[in-house]
Amino acid sequence: HNHTKRDRPLGSVFRGRSCWVQRKRIPGISALRAASRLVRGRQAAKLLPVLGFFSLSLACDRGLSTSHGVKMAGVLKYTRKDLASLVYHPVRPLDVISDEIGIPVEDIAKLDANENLHPVPEELMSAVTDALSSLSSGCSAQIYPDPTQTHLRAAIAKLHDVSPSQVCGGSGSDDILDIIMRLVDAETCIISPPTFGMYKFLGALTKIKIIEVPRKPDFAVNVEAVVASIRANKCRLVMLPSPNNPTGTLLPNEDIRILCKEDALIVVDEAYADFAGCSADELLAEYPNLVVCRTFSKWAGLAGLRAGYALGDPALIERMLAIKQPYNVNVAAEAMARAALTHREKILVTVRSLGAELLKTIAFLETYKFLTPYPTHSNFVLCEVVGVNAAELHRYLRYKGILTRYFGTQGGQLQNNIRISAGRPQDTVRLIAALEAFAAERFNPAAAATLGELKGVDCLLFDMDGVLLDVSQSYRQAILDTAAHFGVTITGADIGAAKAKGGANNDWALTHRLGHEGKMGDDAAPTLEAVTAEFERRYQGADTGPGLKALERLLPSKKVLLQLKEKYKLAVVTGRPRSDCDFALNAFDLTDVFEVCTCMEDGIKPDAAPVTKALAALNCKTGILFGDTVDDCRAAVAAGISAIGVVAPGHSVKADTAVLCGAGAEAVLSEGMAELTALL
């Protein structure tokens, strides 16, 4: 529906099924899992460029194996069961994202990986060209790199004023962390979330149990709690970044001193130390159980080359060098890293530029309605998303060509946050423009004012589809696919027109009706029961894979819903069957938010019955019903409460406003209902 130039036909992939996928509606792995039931394993790989999922092994596995009782069949029987569900979610290649969103690479603001996007100095480019092409350099493209990293370690040692015997190089700091976790004889490792997700990932790989000691409300490390945990668990390994990713919080050297007095190896990950202007390297001579990890990915702009290192006690470094992969730093990476150290002052000019751009970004964010920035000592800022769904804001910015980082639960409970990296001046301009556009599109001041006048009501009732959840790829798609199964082509516009007329709150009946209007009606026309069965097969899924319901996503901010719950009684009034309603509430962890749910079994809107039943169950007389269809609005008016319309995903604000107000809506809220904060 509403096809754009970004849509792609996937008929060849789906073996003759005429199907379009609107890429901006595909949420990665969920879409892939649902689509995989329609294609054979080999064909699933063709979906990867469109669906944006990076793991071919998961794409071709019809039932994702996990460590929770799922049988490891076929060749997987030789693999570790505890790794069956292990996936790390890194940022994805810029050219792939460019192809997905239909925006040229040069027009994308890449603010999702804390990289230095300024051009690499010519001196560094020349250094790598010379190293690769000349045998006289001692290592070239034809010759293995130096396994002892002699010159690289000497250059790093000079920077930190230590001995080369205190330096171990690696393929990025991730490689260094991996070497440490493989080397240390530890059953447990302490981390402090929210933090870098790689620690838990490496812990799973090395079978080291991760013990989480949460940070304080200001994201500072709770040093006393970490010390207590070291002692209580006899823990021999602690990994803490400074500044912390993704919060930007420093771990002061005074705190590191306290930790180093414990009987444990203290690893301080300083990937962003060059932006903070301080380091724990000055403590190395005092504490042999301290390891400082660094990388060239951030300050030097060499993320694509992979070069990092550890600083530590010579005895420990000797063991790290012994167990690392022999040639873990390739020729190009070593040449670039050494040149970066030689021309460090020139590169630091770009580091200062990133700092200046971050200050501009933070100054804007401090006045922006939907984001609250946290203090930071790095080249990125973590923001609390206020009043809107964080994942939705992240997704909106992505399709405007602004890449930010949304973590969800990876690395900690960050469902209400996004992280924004410092960029070049043009990136800052694009970011601010996109955020201003979001505010203009997703917040209606007039509607918020109207809503604010209704604060005195007893309860808030919410329709589910198009209001709480985006169902454009689930229920709506099930209508289209079911009709196509019976040989009839209908469009999203057909569904929208039917919904606008009213009397279309039962999607089974709507599919049957639209099908007959589309010439489904002949002697062999399917019954409503047959249409319902096919619809349910597609929506619920089958043995071959999950159904379309896996593609639904939450629209409003859960945090706002929880805040509303403190002031009002909340209920869901939906035309879904109760089983589908319960599934959605469980899937999005909303079961404790709503006191009452009335469903298809309680009546179908525009009948007022499901609304009056909800009011009675809540013991309320006044309320507001939020809905995206004329049936919702008419049911509210018939029940004697206020109707507030909501623009559904992908719909025209102007068209929906006219239709819903014509059906009795007192105001129409934006997609995602950011205006709900007016009720608080």
C-alpha positions as CSV (number, residue, x, y, z in Angstrom):
1,H,0.0,0.0,0.0
2,N,1.1,3.6,-0.7
3,H,4.0,2.3,-2.8
4,T,7.0,4.5,-3.2
5,K,10.2,4.3,-5.2
6,R,11.7,2.6,-2.2
7,D,9.4,-0.4,-2.5
8,R,10.8,-3.5,-4.1
9,P,8.9,-6.4,-5.8
10,L,9.9,-9.7,-4.2
11,G,7.8,-11.9,-6.5
12,S,10.9,-13.8,-7.7
13,V,12.0,-14.5,-4.1
14,F,8.6,-15.7,-3.0
15,R,8.3,-18.2,-5.9
16,G,5.6,-16.5,-7.9
17,R,3.7,-14.8,-5.0
18,S,3.1,-11.2,-6.1
19,C,4.2,-9.4,-3.1
20,W,5.6,-6.0,-2.2
21,V,7.5,-5.2,0.9
22,Q,7.6,-1.6,2.0
23,R,11.1,-1.6,3.5
24,K,10.5,1.2,6.0
25,R,8.0,-1.1,7.7
26,I,10.3,-4.1,8.1
27,P,11.8,-4.4,11.6
28,G,14.8,-6.7,10.8
29,I,14.8,-10.2,12.3
30,S,11.1,-10.4,12.9
31,A,10.4,-9.8,9.3
32,L,13.0,-12.3,8.2
33,R,11.6,-15.0,10.4
34,A,8.1,-14.4,9.1
35,A,9.2,-14.3,5.5
36,S,11.4,-17.4,5.9
37,R,8.4,-19.7,6.1
38,L,7.5,-18.7,2.5
39,V,10.9,-19.5,1.0
40,R,13.4,-22.3,1.1
41,G,16.5,-22.0,3.1
42,R,18.7,-21.1,0.1
43,Q,16.3,-18.5,-1.0
44,A,16.2,-16.8,2.4
45,A,19.7,-15.4,1.7
46,K,18.2,-13.3,-1.1
47,L,16.0,-11.5,1.5
48,L,19.0,-10.3,3.5
49,P,19.7,-7.1,1.5
50,V,16.1,-6.0,1.8
51,L,15.3,-7.1,5.4
52,G,18.5,-5.8,6.8
53,F,19.5,-8.8,8.8
54,F,23.1,-9.8,9.0
55,S,23.2,-13.4,10.1
56,L,22.8,-15.9,7.2
57,S,22.8,-18.8,9.6
58,L,19.7,-17.6,11.4
59,A,18.1,-16.7,8.1
60,C,18.4,-20.2,6.7
61,D,17.4,-21.9,10.0
62,R,13.7,-22.4,9.8
63,G,13.4,-22.8,13.6
64,L,15.9,-20.7,15.4
65,S,17.7,-23.1,17.8
66,T,18.1,-21.8,21.3
67,S,19.5,-23.2,24.5
68,H,16.0,-23.4,26.0
69,G,15.1,-27.0,25.2
70,V,15.1,-26.7,21.4
71,K,16.6,-29.8,19.7
72,M,19.9,-29.2,18.0
73,A,19.3,-31.1,14.8
74,G,21.4,-31.9,11.8
75,V,24.9,-30.6,11.7
76,L,24.2,-28.3,14.7
77,K,24.3,-31.4,16.9
78,Y,28.1,-30.9,16.9
79,T,27.9,-27.4,18.2
80,R,27.5,-25.9,21.7
81,K,23.9,-25.7,22.8
82,D,24.7,-22.7,25.1
83,L,25.6,-20.7,22.0
84,A,22.5,-21.5,20.0
85,S,20.7,-18.3,20.8
86,L,23.8,-16.1,21.1
87,V,23.8,-13.1,18.7
88,Y,25.6,-9.8,19.1
89,H,24.0,-6.9,17.3
90,P,26.6,-4.6,15.9
91,V,26.0,-1.6,13.6
92,R,25.6,-2.5,10.0
93,P,27.4,-1.4,6.9
94,L,26.7,2.0,5.5
95,D,26.3,0.9,1.9
96,V,23.7,-1.8,2.9
97,I,21.7,0.7,4.9
98,S,21.9,3.2,2.0
99,D,20.4,0.6,-0.3
100,E,17.6,-0.2,2.2
101,I,16.5,3.3,2.9
102,G,17.1,4.7,-0.6
103,I,19.4,7.5,0.5
104,P,22.9,8.0,-1.0
105,V,25.7,7.3,1.4
106,E,27.0,10.8,1.1
107,D,23.6,12.1,2.3
108,I,23.5,9.9,5.4
109,A,24.6,11.2,8.9
110,K,26.2,8.2,10.5
111,L,25.9,8.8,14.2
112,D,25.5,5.3,15.4
113,A,29.0,3.9,16.1
114,N,31.0,6.7,17.7
115,E,33.5,6.8,14.8
116,N,35.7,9.7,13.7
117,L,34.2,10.3,10.2
118,H,36.7,13.0,9.2
119,P,39.0,12.1,6.3
120,V,42.0,10.0,7.1
121,P,45.1,12.2,6.8
122,E,47.1,11.6,3.6
123,E,50.2,10.7,5.6
124,L,48.3,7.6,6.9
125,M,47.1,6.6,3.5
126,S,50.7,6.9,2.2
127,A,52.0,4.8,5.1
128,V,49.7,1.9,4.4
129,T,50.3,2.0,0.6
130,D,54.1,1.9,1.2
131,A,53.9,-0.9,3.7
132,L,51.7,-3.1,1.4
133,S,53.8,-2.5,-1.7
134,S,57.4,-2.6,-0.5
135,L,59.3,-5.6,0.7
136,S,61.9,-3.3,2.2
137,S,59.3,-2.2,4.8
138,G,59.8,-5.5,6.5
139,C,56.2,-6.6,5.9
140,S,54.0,-6.3,2.9
141,A,50.9,-7.7,1.3
142,Q,52.8,-10.9,0.4
143,I,54.5,-11.4,3.8
144,Y,52.9,-12.2,7.1
145,P,52.9,-9.4,9.6
146,D,55.3,-9.3,12.6
147,P,53.8,-11.7,15.2
148,T,55.7,-9.9,18.0
149,Q,54.5,-6.5,16.9
150,T,58.0,-5.1,17.6
151,H,57.7,-1.6,16.0
152,L,54.0,-1.1,16.9
153,R,54.5,-2.0,20.5
154,A,57.5,0.4,20.7
155,A,55.5,3.3,19.2
156,I,52.6,2.7,21.6
157,A,55.0,2.4,24.6
158,K,56.4,5.8,23.7
159,L,53.0,7.4,23.7
160,H,52.2,6.1,27.2
161,D,55.7,6.3,28.6
162,V,55.9,2.6,29.4
163,S,58.1,-0.3,28.3
164,P,57.2,-2.2,25.1
165,S,57.1,-5.3,27.4
166,Q,53.9,-3.7,28.8
167,V,52.1,-3.6,25.4
168,C,50.1,-6.2,23.5
169,G,48.5,-5.3,20.2
170,G,45.3,-6.7,18.9
171,S,42.7,-6.5,16.1
172,G,40.8,-3.8,17.8
173,S,40.1,-3.7,21.5
174,D,37.5,-6.4,21.1
175,D,40.3,-8.8,20.2
176,I,42.2,-7.6,23.3
177,L,39.2,-8.2,25.6
178,D,38.7,-11.7,24.0
179,I,42.4,-12.5,24.7
180,I,42.0,-11.5,28.4
181,M,38.9,-13.5,28.9
182,R,40.5,-16.6,27.4
183,L,43.6,-16.1,29.4
184,V,42.3,-15.4,32.9
185,D,41.4,-18.4,35.1
186,A,38.1,-16.9,36.2
187,E,34.7,-18.5,36.7
188,T,33.0,-15.1,37.0
189,C,33.4,-11.5,35.7
190,I,31.9,-8.4,37.1
191,I,30.5,-5.7,34.9
192,S,28.3,-2.7,35.6
193,P,25.3,-2.2,33.3
194,P,24.2,-0.3,31.4
195,T,27.5,-0.9,29.6
196,F,29.2,-2.3,26.5
197,G,27.4,-5.4,25.4
198,M,30.6,-7.1,24.2
199,Y,31.5,-8.1,27.8
200,K,28.4,-10.4,28.1
201,F,29.0,-11.7,24.6
202,L,32.6,-12.7,25.3
203,G,31.5,-14.1,28.7
204,A,29.2,-16.5,26.9
205,L,31.9,-17.5,24.4
206,T,34.4,-18.3,27.2
207,K,31.9,-19.8,29.6
208,I,32.6,-17.1,32.2
209,K,29.5,-16.2,34.3
210,I,28.8,-12.5,34.1
211,I,27.9,-10.8,37.4
212,E,26.1,-7.5,36.9
213,V,26.5,-4.8,39.5
214,P,24.1,-2.0,38.4
215,R,25.3,1.6,38.1
216,K,24.0,4.4,40.3
217,P,21.1,6.6,39.0
218,D,23.7,9.0,37.5
219,F,25.4,6.0,35.8
220,A,28.5,6.2,38.0
221,V,30.0,2.8,39.0
222,N,28.8,1.7,42.5
223,V,32.4,1.1,43.6
224,E,31.4,-0.1,47.1
225,A,29.0,-2.7,45.6
226,V,31.6,-3.9,43.1
227,V,34.1,-4.4,45.9
228,A,31.5,-6.3,47.9
229,S,30.7,-8.5,44.9
230,I,34.4,-9.2,44.3
231,R,34.7,-10.5,47.8
232,A,31.4,-12.3,48.0
233,N,31.9,-14.1,44.7
234,K,35.7,-14.5,45.0
235,C,35.6,-12.9,41.5
236,R,39.0,-12.7,39.7
237,L,38.0,-10.5,36.8
238,V,36.3,-7.0,36.6
239,M,35.7,-5.2,33.3
240,L,34.7,-1.5,33.4
241,P,34.9,1.1,30.6
242,S,36.0,4.7,31.2
243,P,34.3,6.6,29.7
244,N,31.5,4.1,29.8
245,N,29.7,3.1,26.6
246,P,26.8,4.1,26.2
247,T,26.5,6.5,29.0
248,G,29.7,8.5,28.6
249,T,30.4,8.3,32.4
250,L,34.0,8.4,33.7
251,L,35.5,6.0,36.2
252,P,37.8,8.3,38.2
253,N,41.3,7.1,39.0
254,E,40.5,7.3,42.7
255,D,37.9,4.6,42.2
256,I,40.2,2.5,40.1
257,R,42.7,2.6,43.0
258,I,40.1,1.3,45.3
259,L,39.3,-1.6,43.0
260,C,42.9,-2.4,42.3
261,K,43.4,-3.1,46.0
262,E,41.2,-6.1,45.6
263,D,42.3,-9.6,44.7
264,A,41.1,-9.4,41.1
265,L,42.3,-8.4,37.6
266,I,40.8,-4.9,36.9
267,V,40.4,-4.2,33.2
268,V,39.7,-0.6,32.3
269,D,38.4,-0.3,28.8
270,E,39.5,3.2,27.6
271,A,38.2,3.1,24.0
272,Y,37.1,6.8,24.4
273,A,39.8,8.1,26.7
274,D,41.2,10.4,24.1
275,F,37.9,12.4,24.2
276,A,37.9,12.5,28.0
277,G,41.5,13.7,28.3
278,C,42.4,11.4,31.2
279,S,43.6,7.8,31.6
280,A,44.4,5.1,34.1
281,D,47.7,4.4,32.4
282,E,49.4,6.5,35.2
283,L,48.4,3.8,37.7
284,L,50.1,0.9,35.9
285,A,53.4,1.1,37.7
286,E,51.5,1.0,41.0
287,Y,49.1,-1.9,40.4
288,P,50.2,-5.0,38.5
289,N,46.6,-6.3,38.5
290,L,45.5,-3.3,36.3
291,V,45.0,-3.7,32.5
292,V,44.2,-0.7,30.4
293,C,42.7,-1.3,26.9
294,R,42.8,1.2,24.0
295,T,41.8,1.3,20.4
296,F,42.6,3.3,17.2
297,S,39.0,2.9,16.1
298,K,37.6,6.1,17.7
299,W,40.1,8.9,18.0
300,A,42.2,7.9,15.0
301,G,39.3,7.1,12.7
302,L,40.6,3.6,11.9
303,A,37.6,1.6,12.9
304,G,37.7,-0.3,9.5
305,L,41.3,-1.3,10.0
306,R,40.9,-2.9,13.5
307,A,43.8,-2.0,15.7
308,G,43.9,-1.9,19.5
309,Y,46.2,-2.7,22.4
310,A,46.5,-3.5,26.1
311,L,48.8,-2.0,28.6
312,G,49.7,-4.0,31.7
313,D,52.2,-5.8,33.8
314,P,55.0,-7.4,31.7
315,A,54.3,-10.9,33.1
316,L,50.6,-10.7,32.1
317,I,51.4,-9.1,28.7
318,E,53.9,-11.9,28.0
319,R,51.1,-14.5,28.5
320,M,48.7,-12.4,26.3
321,L,51.2,-12.3,23.5
322,A,51.7,-16.1,23.8
323,I,48.0,-17.0,23.4
324,K,46.9,-14.5,20.9
325,Q,46.5,-15.4,17.3
326,P,50.0,-15.2,15.9
327,Y,49.3,-12.6,13.2
328,N,46.3,-10.8,14.8
329,V,47.3,-7.3,13.6
330,N,47.5,-7.2,9.8
331,V,50.1,-5.2,7.8
332,A,47.7,-2.4,6.8
333,A,46.3,-2.0,10.3
334,E,49.8,-1.8,11.8
335,A,51.1,0.7,9.2
336,M,48.1,2.9,9.8
337,A,48.3,2.7,13.6
338,R,52.0,3.6,13.6
339,A,51.4,6.5,11.3
340,A,48.5,7.7,13.4
341,L,50.8,7.8,16.4
342,T,53.4,9.7,14.4
343,H,50.8,12.2,13.2
344,R,48.7,12.2,16.4
345,E,48.6,16.0,16.8
346,K,47.1,16.4,13.3
347,I,44.4,13.8,14.0
348,L,43.6,15.4,17.4
349,V,42.4,18.5,15.5
350,T,39.5,16.3,14.2
351,V,39.0,15.0,17.8
352,R,38.5,18.6,18.9
353,S,36.1,19.2,16.0
354,L,34.0,16.2,17.1
355,G,33.9,17.7,20.6
356,A,32.7,21.0,19.3
357,E,29.9,19.4,17.2
358,L,28.8,17.3,20.2
359,L,28.5,20.5,22.2
360,K,26.3,22.0,19.5
361,T,24.1,18.8,19.5
362,I,23.8,18.8,23.3
363,A,22.8,22.5,23.3
364,F,20.0,21.7,20.8
365,L,18.9,18.6,22.7
366,E,18.6,20.5,26.0
367,T,15.7,22.5,24.5
368,Y,14.2,19.6,22.5
369,K,10.9,18.3,23.6
370,F,11.5,14.5,23.2
371,L,15.1,14.0,24.2
372,T,16.9,14.7,27.5
373,P,20.7,14.3,27.2
374,Y,22.8,12.9,30.0
375,P,26.3,14.4,30.9
376,T,29.1,12.8,28.8
377,H,32.9,12.7,28.7
378,S,33.1,11.1,25.3
379,N,32.3,11.6,21.6
380,F,28.6,10.6,22.0
381,V,25.6,11.5,24.2
382,L,23.0,9.1,25.6
383,C,19.5,10.6,25.6
384,E,16.4,9.6,27.5
385,V,13.5,9.6,25.0
386,V,10.6,11.5,26.6
387,G,6.9,11.2,25.5
388,V,7.5,9.0,22.5
389,N,8.6,5.5,21.8
390,A,12.4,5.4,21.6
391,A,12.5,2.6,19.0
392,E,10.0,4.6,16.8
393,L,12.1,7.7,17.0
394,H,15.2,5.7,16.1
395,R,13.4,4.2,13.2
396,Y,12.1,7.6,12.0
397,L,15.5,9.1,12.0
398,R,16.9,6.1,10.2
399,Y,14.6,6.6,7.3
400,K,15.5,10.3,7.2
401,G,19.1,9.2,6.8
402,I,20.1,9.9,10.4
403,L,21.7,6.8,12.0
404,T,21.6,6.6,15.8
405,R,21.9,3.7,18.2
406,Y,19.0,2.0,19.9
407,F,20.1,-0.7,22.3
408,G,16.9,-2.0,23.8
409,T,18.1,-4.5,26.4
410,Q,21.5,-5.1,24.9
411,G,24.0,-4.0,27.5
412,G,21.3,-3.0,30.0
413,Q,17.8,-1.7,30.3
414,L,17.9,1.0,27.7
415,Q,14.5,0.7,26.0
416,N,13.8,4.4,26.6
417,N,17.1,5.7,25.3
418,I,19.0,6.4,22.1
419,R,22.7,7.2,21.7
420,I,23.9,9.9,19.3
421,S,27.5,10.1,18.2
422,A,29.3,13.3,17.4
423,G,29.7,13.9,13.7
424,R,30.9,16.4,11.2
425,P,29.3,19.8,10.9
426,Q,27.0,18.7,8.1
427,D,25.9,15.7,10.2
428,T,24.9,18.0,13.0
429,V,22.8,20.1,10.6
430,R,21.1,17.0,9.3
431,L,20.4,15.6,12.7
432,I,18.8,18.8,14.0
433,A,16.7,19.2,10.9
434,A,15.4,15.6,11.2
435,L,14.6,16.0,14.9
436,E,12.7,19.2,14.1
437,A,10.8,17.4,11.4
438,F,9.9,14.6,13.8
439,A,8.5,17.1,16.3
440,A,6.5,18.8,13.6
441,E,5.0,15.5,12.3
442,R,4.6,13.7,15.6
443,F,3.2,16.4,17.9
444,N,0.0,18.4,17.3
445,P,0.0,21.4,19.7
446,A,-3.7,22.1,19.1
447,A,-4.7,18.4,19.8
448,A,-2.5,18.4,22.9
449,A,-4.3,21.5,24.1
450,T,-7.7,19.9,23.6
451,L,-6.5,16.8,25.4
452,G,-5.3,18.9,28.3
453,E,-8.8,20.2,28.8
454,L,-10.0,16.6,29.4
455,K,-7.7,15.9,32.4
456,G,-10.6,15.4,34.7
457,V,-11.9,12.1,33.2
458,D,-11.8,8.9,35.2
459,C,-10.3,6.5,32.7
460,L,-8.5,6.2,29.3
461,L,-9.6,3.5,26.8
462,F,-7.3,2.6,23.9
463,D,-8.1,0.8,20.7
464,M,-5.2,-1.6,20.0
465,D,-4.6,-1.8,16.2
466,G,-3.2,1.4,14.7
467,V,-3.3,3.1,18.1
468,L,-1.2,1.0,20.5
469,L,0.3,-1.2,17.8
470,D,1.4,-0.8,14.2
471,V,-0.4,-3.6,12.4
472,S,0.4,-2.5,8.8
473,Q,2.5,-5.6,8.3
474,S,0.3,-8.0,10.3
475,Y,-3.5,-7.6,10.2
476,R,-3.5,-5.4,7.2
477,Q,-1.0,-7.7,5.4
478,A,-3.1,-10.7,6.4
479,I,-6.1,-9.2,4.6
480,L,-4.1,-8.6,1.4
481,D,-2.5,-12.1,1.5
482,T,-5.7,-13.9,2.2
483,A,-7.5,-12.2,-0.6
484,A,-4.6,-13.0,-2.9
485,H,-4.8,-16.7,-1.8
486,F,-8.3,-16.8,-3.2
487,G,-7.3,-15.1,-6.4
488,V,-8.4,-11.5,-5.7
489,T,-6.2,-8.5,-5.6
490,I,-7.2,-5.8,-3.1
491,T,-5.0,-2.8,-2.0
492,G,-4.2,-0.9,1.1
493,A,-6.4,1.9,-0.3
494,D,-9.3,-0.5,-0.5
495,I,-8.9,-1.4,3.2
496,G,-8.5,2.3,4.1
497,A,-11.7,3.3,2.2
498,A,-13.7,0.5,3.9
499,K,-12.4,1.5,7.4
500,A,-13.3,5.1,6.6
501,K,-16.9,4.2,5.8
502,G,-17.3,2.3,9.1
503,G,-18.6,-1.1,10.0
504,A,-15.2,-2.7,9.3
505,N,-13.9,-3.5,12.7
506,N,-13.9,-7.3,12.1
507,D,-10.9,-8.1,9.8
508,W,-12.2,-11.6,9.0
509,A,-15.5,-10.2,7.8
510,L,-13.8,-7.3,6.1
511,T,-11.5,-9.6,4.1
512,H,-14.5,-11.7,3.1
513,R,-16.5,-8.7,2.0
514,L,-13.7,-7.1,0.1
515,G,-13.0,-10.4,-1.6
516,H,-16.5,-10.7,-2.9
517,E,-16.5,-7.1,-4.0
518,G,-13.3,-8.0,-5.9
519,K,-15.1,-10.8,-7.9
520,M,-14.4,-13.5,-5.4
521,G,-18.1,-14.3,-5.6
522,D,-18.9,-17.2,-7.9
523,D,-20.1,-20.8,-7.3
524,A,-16.7,-21.7,-5.8
525,A,-16.5,-18.6,-3.6
526,P,-15.1,-19.3,-0.2
527,T,-17.2,-19.0,2.9
528,L,-16.5,-16.7,5.7
529,E,-15.2,-19.7,7.7
530,A,-12.7,-20.6,4.9
531,V,-11.5,-17.0,4.7
532,T,-11.1,-16.8,8.5
533,A,-9.1,-20.0,8.5
534,E,-6.7,-18.8,5.8
535,F,-6.4,-15.4,7.5
536,E,-5.6,-17.0,10.8
537,R,-3.1,-19.4,9.3
538,R,-1.2,-16.4,7.9
539,Y,-1.5,-14.2,11.0
540,Q,-0.9,-16.8,13.7
541,G,1.8,-18.8,11.7
542,A,2.3,-22.5,11.4
543,D,4.9,-25.2,12.0
544,T,7.0,-23.7,9.2
545,G,7.5,-20.4,11.0
546,P,6.0,-17.5,12.9
547,G,3.0,-15.6,11.6
548,L,2.6,-12.0,10.6
549,K,1.8,-11.1,14.2
550,A,5.6,-11.3,14.8
551,L,5.9,-8.0,12.8
552,E,3.7,-5.9,15.1
553,R,5.4,-3.1,17.0
554,L,4.5,-0.8,19.9
555,L,3.7,2.8,18.9
556,P,3.4,4.9,22.1
557,S,6.0,5.3,24.8
558,K,5.6,2.6,27.4
559,K,7.0,5.0,30.0
560,V,4.2,7.4,29.3
561,L,1.6,4.7,29.6
562,L,3.0,3.7,33.0
563,Q,2.8,7.4,34.0
564,L,-0.8,7.6,32.9
565,K,-1.6,4.5,34.9
566,E,-0.6,6.3,38.0
567,K,-3.3,8.9,37.4
568,Y,-6.0,7.2,35.4
569,K,-7.6,3.8,35.1
570,L,-6.6,2.3,31.7
571,A,-8.3,-0.3,29.5
572,V,-8.0,-1.7,26.0
573,V,-11.2,-1.8,23.8
574,T,-10.3,-3.8,20.7
575,G,-12.0,-5.7,17.9
576,R,-9.4,-8.5,18.3
577,P,-10.3,-11.9,19.6
578,R,-9.3,-12.1,23.2
579,S,-6.5,-14.6,22.5
580,D,-4.9,-12.1,20.0
581,C,-5.3,-9.3,22.5
582,D,-3.6,-11.3,25.3
583,F,-0.8,-12.3,23.0
584,A,0.0,-8.7,22.1
585,L,-0.1,-7.5,25.7
586,N,2.3,-10.3,26.7
587,A,4.6,-9.7,23.7
588,F,5.0,-6.0,24.6
589,D,5.0,-6.5,28.4
590,L,1.8,-4.4,28.8
591,T,-0.3,-6.9,30.9
592,D,0.2,-4.8,34.1
593,V,-0.6,-1.5,32.4
594,F,-4.2,-2.1,31.5
595,E,-6.8,-3.2,34.2
596,V,-9.5,-4.3,31.7
597,C,-9.6,-5.5,28.1
598,T,-12.8,-5.8,26.1
599,C,-12.5,-7.7,22.9
600,M,-14.4,-9.2,19.9
601,E,-16.3,-11.5,22.2
602,D,-17.7,-8.4,24.1
603,G,-19.0,-6.7,21.0
604,I,-17.8,-5.1,17.8
605,K,-17.5,-1.3,17.5
606,P,-19.3,1.0,16.4
607,D,-21.6,-0.8,18.8
608,A,-21.1,0.9,22.2
609,A,-21.3,-2.4,24.1
610,P,-17.5,-3.1,24.4
611,V,-17.0,0.5,25.6
612,T,-19.8,0.5,28.2
613,K,-18.5,-2.9,29.4
614,A,-15.1,-1.5,29.9
615,L,-16.5,1.5,31.8
616,A,-18.5,-0.7,34.0
617,A,-15.6,-3.0,34.7
618,L,-13.5,0.0,35.7
619,N,-16.4,1.5,37.7
620,C,-16.0,4.8,35.7
621,K,-18.5,7.2,34.3
622,T,-16.2,9.6,32.4
623,G,-13.4,8.7,30.0
624,I,-11.7,9.1,26.7
625,L,-11.5,6.5,23.9
626,F,-8.5,6.7,21.6
627,G,-9.1,5.2,18.2
628,D,-7.9,5.3,14.6
629,T,-11.2,4.5,12.9
630,V,-14.7,6.0,12.6
631,D,-16.0,2.9,14.3
632,D,-13.9,3.7,17.4
633,C,-15.1,7.3,17.5
634,R,-18.8,6.4,16.9
635,A,-18.6,3.8,19.7
636,A,-17.2,6.4,22.1
637,V,-19.9,8.9,21.3
638,A,-22.6,6.3,21.6
639,A,-21.2,5.4,25.1
640,G,-21.3,9.0,26.2
641,I,-17.5,9.6,26.5
642,S,-15.0,11.6,24.6
643,A,-13.6,10.3,21.3
644,I,-10.0,11.3,20.4
645,G,-8.7,10.2,17.0
646,V,-5.3,8.9,16.3
647,V,-3.4,8.9,12.9
648,A,-2.4,5.3,12.1
649,P,1.0,4.5,10.7
650,G,1.4,5.5,7.1
651,H,-1.9,7.4,7.0
652,S,-2.4,11.0,5.8
653,V,-2.8,13.4,8.8
654,K,-5.1,15.6,6.8
655,A,-7.3,12.8,5.5
656,D,-7.5,11.0,8.9
657,T,-8.3,14.3,10.7
658,A,-11.2,15.0,8.4
659,V,-12.7,11.5,8.6
660,L,-12.3,11.0,12.4
661,C,-13.5,14.5,13.3
662,G,-16.5,13.8,11.1
663,A,-17.2,10.7,13.2
664,G,-17.2,12.7,16.5
665,A,-13.5,12.9,17.4
666,E,-12.8,16.1,19.5
667,A,-9.2,16.1,18.3
668,V,-6.8,13.9,16.3
669,L,-3.4,12.9,17.8
670,S,-0.3,12.1,15.8
671,E,1.0,8.6,15.1
672,G,2.5,7.4,18.4
673,M,0.3,9.8,20.5
674,A,3.1,12.0,21.8
675,E,0.4,14.4,22.8
676,L,-0.6,12.0,25.7
677,T,1.8,13.9,27.9
678,A,-0.8,16.7,28.1
679,L,-2.8,14.4,30.4
680,L,0.0,14.2,32.9
